[in-house]
């Protein structure tokens, strides 16, 4: 399993441009929502609406659309590398969260389920 994780990590890193493209295939609406801490990256590799935030129907639809795209991408990488979609998504989450941590005012949800504003 350790080797599989290394392989999937290498695949994710090698395909980081594609991953970032899919993972952040978010519109300006999503980017604004992330900047306002309405939407954030989660430890499971998907976007989420921050607890207590007021997200419009349009933002919620876009979050669903982006998450569907991500799931498809994660499934493809997982299938090619013989690991689960969850493992792939969690590895991607590490990169996505690290990216958002560089931007002040954004929220991320850790593996315990807690939202944190950075």
C-alpha positions as CSV (number, residue, x, y, z in Angstrom):
1,X,0.0,0.0,0.0
2,X,2.9,2.3,0.8
3,X,4.2,1.9,-2.8
4,X,0.7,2.6,-4.1
5,X,0.4,5.8,-2.2
6,X,3.8,6.9,-3.5
7,X,2.7,6.0,-7.1
8,X,-0.6,7.9,-6.7
9,X,1.2,10.9,-5.2
10,X,3.6,10.9,-8.1
11,X,0.7,10.7,-10.5
12,X,-1.0,13.6,-8.8
13,X,2.1,15.7,-8.7
14,X,2.9,14.9,-12.4
15,X,-0.6,15.8,-13.3
16,X,-0.7,18.8,-11.0
17,X,-1.5,21.2,-13.8
18,X,-4.5,19.1,-14.9
19,X,-5.5,18.6,-11.3
20,X,-5.4,22.3,-10.5
21,X,-7.3,23.0,-13.7
22,X,-10.0,20.5,-12.8
23,X,-9.9,21.2,-9.1
24,X,-10.1,24.9,-9.5
25,X,-12.2,24.8,-12.6
26,X,-14.1,27.3,-10.5
27,X,-15.6,30.5,-11.8
28,X,-15.1,33.9,-10.5
29,X,-18.2,33.3,-8.4
30,X,-16.5,30.4,-6.6
31,X,-13.2,32.3,-6.2
32,X,-15.1,35.2,-4.7
33,X,-17.0,32.8,-2.4
34,X,-13.7,31.3,-1.3
35,X,-12.2,34.8,-0.7
36,X,-15.3,35.6,1.5
37,X,-15.0,32.3,3.4
38,X,-18.4,31.1,2.1
39,X,-16.8,28.2,0.2
40,X,-13.6,26.4,1.2
41,X,-11.4,23.4,0.4
42,X,-11.9,20.3,2.5
43,X,-9.6,17.6,3.6
44,X,-11.6,15.1,1.5
45,X,-10.6,16.8,-1.7
46,X,-13.8,18.5,-2.4
47,X,-15.2,22.0,-2.0
48,X,-17.7,22.7,0.8
49,X,-19.9,25.4,1.9
50,X,-18.6,26.8,5.2
51,X,-20.8,26.1,8.2
52,X,-23.0,29.1,9.0
53,X,-22.2,30.8,5.6
54,X,-24.9,32.0,3.4
55,X,-24.3,30.6,-0.1
56,X,-26.5,31.4,-3.0
57,X,-28.1,28.7,-5.1
58,X,-25.7,29.6,-7.9
59,X,-22.7,29.1,-5.6
60,X,-24.1,25.8,-4.4
61,X,-24.7,24.6,-7.9
62,X,-21.1,25.5,-8.9
63,X,-19.8,23.7,-5.9
64,X,-21.7,20.6,-6.9
65,X,-20.4,20.9,-10.5
66,X,-16.8,21.4,-9.5
67,X,-17.0,18.4,-7.1
68,X,-18.5,16.2,-9.8
69,X,-15.6,17.1,-12.1
70,X,-13.1,16.4,-9.3
71,X,-14.7,13.1,-8.5
72,X,-14.4,12.0,-12.1
73,X,-10.8,13.1,-12.3
74,X,-9.9,11.4,-9.0
75,X,-11.7,8.2,-10.1
76,X,-9.6,8.2,-13.3
77,X,-6.3,8.6,-11.5
78,X,-7.3,6.0,-8.8
79,X,-8.3,3.5,-11.5
80,X,-5.0,3.9,-13.4
81,X,-3.0,3.5,-10.2
82,X,-5.0,0.8,-8.4
83,X,-5.9,2.8,-5.3
84,X,-9.2,4.1,-4.0
85,X,-10.9,7.4,-5.0
86,X,-10.8,8.4,-1.4
87,X,-7.0,8.1,-1.2
88,X,-6.6,10.0,-4.4
89,X,-9.0,12.8,-3.2
90,X,-7.2,13.1,0.1
91,X,-3.8,13.4,-1.6
92,X,-5.2,16.1,-3.9
93,X,-6.7,17.8,-0.9
94,X,-3.3,18.3,0.6
95,X,-2.2,20.3,-2.5
96,X,-5.5,22.2,-2.8
97,X,-5.5,23.2,0.9
98,X,-1.8,24.2,0.7
99,X,-2.6,26.4,-2.2
100,X,-5.5,28.1,-0.4
101,X,-3.4,28.5,2.8
102,X,-1.3,31.0,0.8
103,X,-4.3,33.3,0.4
104,X,-5.3,35.2,3.5
105,X,-9.0,35.1,4.5
106,X,-9.8,31.8,2.9
107,X,-11.4,28.9,4.9
108,X,-10.3,25.3,4.9
109,X,-11.9,22.3,6.6
110,X,-9.5,19.9,8.3
111,X,-10.0,16.1,8.7
112,X,-11.7,16.6,12.0
113,X,-14.4,18.6,10.3
114,X,-13.5,22.0,11.7
115,X,-13.4,25.0,9.5
116,X,-10.5,27.3,9.9
117,X,-10.0,30.8,8.5
118,X,-6.4,31.5,7.3
